[in-house]
């Protein structure tokens, strides 16, 4: 049977096609013991223009590949207008588009889908593509190239190795790596780190505090304003809008625990933060992507008092004004050590995963090295001129 690739709308008029788009990932990845099925409700919301504020500054076109009546592949092409406004030297730029959410039964189907996404981007005036991004840079960037022998942690992707091989063989050049670090947290850190922590504790101008969940919206705004400043010069950075800040805060609130998220204040003003999340994937892995009929009970019990093997550090940042300063290193290691103690004592954690981190982010990679963390997962991003 010949292959046909069909676009469809996410405005609610193509419910059947949207369901097929979502379900394909569960079918193609069901035999991978390390793939963690995301909640279908979360993926449905990701692709809902009325709920996901990404759509307010992006054009998104999903495609389905069929052989006969059977869905055998999917991809989304998208143009993020905030990314287009960023400097070219930071990875994006005015004529750069993206594709992502790739799933394909074989290489020929994958390449046909990528070609279709490229044609759509070209027709929209794009001359370059950076991929895969699913959907925004803060969602699931890159495709997994190392770490297939264990499951991903919360909010991290897990793609077959063959996907990166197919992308690389279709005229795409490797442009950037994102890494995560594995860390044993059952014991303290090296002496140098302990000395830095103690020196910070002697500085009366530095105060490290946990967040106040009663004032969650205010705390989330503080954290994400620091994030937008701290990451603004990073490769691939796209600023979060006010709507996205509110959306992320609402999504994370059920799994936010006050003692695992800390803010550093210097002379009474917030300058740094560190977010740590218990690994929700440890409970999601057994739910097959469904909350019903009984998955919601397991999830609710876990949320009430999570006990996990792993915690993940998805985000941390220091205001640019203080980066490369002694204050930055003191506050970073103080937050790392304080949260380590809490994660072990209150949540039963024995390991942490840090990242993702850009492979050329010297500051964050130096912190990971200082606490004896080791790279356990690598994600690749690619570019191609259209």
N, C-alpha and C positions, 0 to 999 in steps of 0.2 A: 504494500500500500504506500502511496505517496504521502509525503509529509506536508501538512498545512499549518501555517502559523497565523493565528487570529488575534487581533487586538480586542479588548473589551473595556467597558467603562466601569469605574469604581463609584459612580454616582447612585448606585442602588438599583439600576435597571437591569443589571446582569448578575443576579444573585447566584444562578447556577454556575456561571463561569468563575465567579469569585470563590465559590466553594471548591470547585475543581482545582483552582490555583492553590488554595490552602492545603487541600487534602493530598496533593501530589507529593509533598515533602514527607508526609507520614508513610506513604506507600514506598517511596524509593529508599528511605533510610531505615525501614523497620528492622532490617537484619543487621544493622550496625549496633553492637552491644554498648557502644559508648555515646551514641546519639541520644540526647535528652529531648523528648517530644515537648515542645512549648505548648502552653495552653492555647487551644484554638481560639478562645475568646480574645486573647492578647493579640494574635496574628490578625484576627478580624478587625480589631480596633486599630492596629498599625496601618491597615489598608482602608480605613474609613476617613474620607475627607472631612466629615462633619465632627470627628473627634480628635484626629491627629493634627496638631497645628503645623506640622511640616508642610502640609498641603497649602497653607496660606502663602508660602513663599517658594513653592515648587510646582512644576508640571510633571505629572507621573502618568506613564502609559504602560500597563501590564499586557503581556502577550502569553497565549497558550499555544503549545504545539500539539497537534493531533496526528495520529495515524488511524484513519477511519474515525470511529467514535471514541477512541481511547486517548486520554491525555498522556503524553510522553515527555513533556517538558514545559518549562515556564521561565519567564524573565520579566523584569521591570526596567524600563528606561525612564530616566528622570533628569530634569534640569532644576537645580537648586539656585534660585536667583540670588540668595545671600552668598552662596559659594562663588558665584560669578563675580560678585563685587569685591572679592578678596584679591590681594596681590598675586600675580602669576608666580612669583618666586616662592609663595607659600603653598603651592600645589594645585590651586584651582585657577580662577581667572574667568574673564568674560566670555570665552568661547569654549569652555569645558563643560561637558555633560557627564552623566554617570549611568551605569546600569548595575543591577543587583538582583538578589533573590533568585539566583540561577539554580534550577534543578533540571537534570536531563538524564534520560535513560541510557544514552550513549554519546560518543564524541561527535558524530555527525549532527545529531539533534542539537547539542550544545552550540556548535559552531553556527548552525542555521539560526538559532535564537540570538546569538551575539551579533550576527550580521544584521538581523532584523532590528535589534536595538540600535546598532550603529546607524542604520539607514534613517531611523526615526530621528535620532539626534542630529544627523547631517541635514535632514530636511528642516529642522528647527534652527539651523544656522550655527551648529556647533562644529568645531574643527578638531576637537581633541576629546578623548574620553579617559577618565580615571575610574577604575573599577576593580573589584566589586564593592559597592556600597549598598547596604540594605536597611533603611533607605538613606537616612542621614549619617553623617560621619560619627555621630554619637550613638548610633544604633549598633549595627554589626559590620564594621569595616573589614575588608580583606577576606581572603579565603585561607583555610588552615593548611599549612605546609609541614608543620611539626607538632606532635602531641596527639596523634590519633589513637594512642594506646591507653588513653584515659578520658573520662567524660569532662566536658567543659563545666565551668562554674556559672553562676547566675549571670545572665545577660551577655554571654559569650557564645559565638557561633561554633559549629562543628561540621565541616564540610569534608567530603571524600578527597583524598590526595589527588585523585585523577582530575578533579576540577582545575586545580592549579596547573597541571600538566597540559590540559586542553587549552587553557587560556594562553599559556606561554607559547604554544605551538601555532597560535592563530595571529601572530604578528604583534603580540603585546610584549612590552618591555617591563621588567620588574623595576618599580620605582621606589618602593618603601616597604619596610618590614615593621610590624607591630609585634612586640613580644610580651609574654607574661612570665612572671617569676614564681617559683615554688619555694616555700619557706617553712621550715620546722619552727613552730612558735612555742614549743613546750619548755624551752629554756631561754635564758636571757641572751642578749646580744654581746658581741665582742667588747673588750675593755674600752676601746676608743669610743664606741657609741655610748657606753655607760658614762664615760667622763663628759661627753658632750651633753647628755641628759642632765647630769648633776650641775654642770656649769649653767645651763638654762634655768634650772630650779633656783639657783642663787641670784638670778637676775629678777629683781622685784618688778621690773617693767613688763615681764612676760607672764601672761596668765593663760593656761590651757584649760578649757572648760568643755564639758559635754553639752550637747544641744538640749534645748528645752522644747519638748514635743507639744507642750501646751501652746507655745507660740510658733508652731511649725511653719506657717507661711512666712513669717518674718525671718526665721532661721534659714529656710530654704532660699529666700531672696538674698540673704547675706552670703551664703555659700556660693550661689551661682553667680553673683556679682564678682566675687573673688575669682571664680573659675574663668569668667569672660575676660578678666584682666590678665590673670596668670598665664592662660593658654593662648593669648592673642597673637603671639609671634610664632606659635608652633605650626609646623607643616600641616596643611589640611584643616586648619581651624576655621570653623564657621560659628559666629556668635549665636548664642541662644536668645530667642526673643522672649519678651515678657510672657506671652502665651505658652511658650515651650517650657519656661521655668515653672509656671503654674501647673502645667500638665505633668512634667516630670515629678514635681513634688507630690501631686495627687497619686501618681502611679506608685511611687516608692513609699508613701506614708505607712501602708500596712506592714511593711518589713523594715521600717526604720526603728532602731532601738537606741535610746538616748545615750547609753554608755558606749556605743560603738561608733559614734560620730562626734568629732571634736573640732572646736574652733580655737585658734590661737589669737589672743588679743595682745597687742603691744601698745603700751601707754593708753590702755582702755579702748583701742580701736581694733576691729577684726582685720587680721592680715593673712591668715592661712587657715586651711581646713583639711580634714581627712575624713573620708567616708568609708566605712567598712560595713559590709552586708553579710549576714549568715547565708550560706550557700543554699538557696531555695531549690536548686536543681536536685539536691539530695532527696527531696520529697516529690518533686515533679516527675522524676524519672519513673516512678511507679504508677503515675496517673494516666499515661497514654494520651495526654493532651486534653483530658476531659475532667471537669469538676463534678459531673453527674454520672451515676446516681450517688456515689459515696465519696468521690474525690474531695468534695468541699469539706467533708468532716475531717479527713486527714490533714488537709491544708490548714483549716481553722485551728486544729489542735497544735499543729506545728507553729503557727504564727503566735499563738498564745505563749508558748515557752519553747523556742527552738533549741534543740541540741544537735550540734553538727560536728562533722570532722573538719570542715573547711570554712573559712571566712574569706571573702574577697575584698580587696581594696580597689574599687573601680576608679576612684577619683581622689586626687589631692592636689593642692596648689598653694602657692605663695604669691602675694601681690608682686608685680614686676619691680616695684620700688625696693623690695627687700631681697629679691633673688640674688644669689651669689654672696649674700652677707652671712655673718656669723649668726645673726638672729634667725635667718631662714633655716640653717642647719640645726640650731638648737630646737626650734619649734617643731620641725619635721620629726626629729628623733624622739622628742618628748611625746608627741602624739602617737608615734609608732609604738613606743614602749608602754604607754598607758593603756592603749587599746589592746596590745598583746596580752597584758595581764587580765583584762576584763574578758577577752575572748576565751581564754583558757579557763578562768575561774567560773564564769557565769554561763558559758555556752558550750563548754566541753570541747572546744576546738583544739586540734593538734597541728594544723597546718594553715597557712595563708597563701592565697594567690594574689599577686600584685600586678595590676595592669588592666588594659594594655598600655604599653609604653613605646613610643617611637624609638627605633633602633639608634637614632642619633641624638636622643635627648640625654645629653651628658649628665645633667644634674640628677634626673631620676634614676638613670642607670648606675650612677655612682652611689646613690643611697641604697639601691638594691644590692650592690656589691659589698657595701660596708656592713650590711646585716647578714651576709653570707647566703643570699638568695640565689637560686639557679634558674636559668631559663628553662621552662617546661613546655611552652607553646609558642609557635610563631605563625603569624598571619601575613600574607603577602598582598600588596596592592600593585596594580599594573596600570600602564598608560599606553595609549595608541593615538597617533594622528589620523584623523579621518579624511 
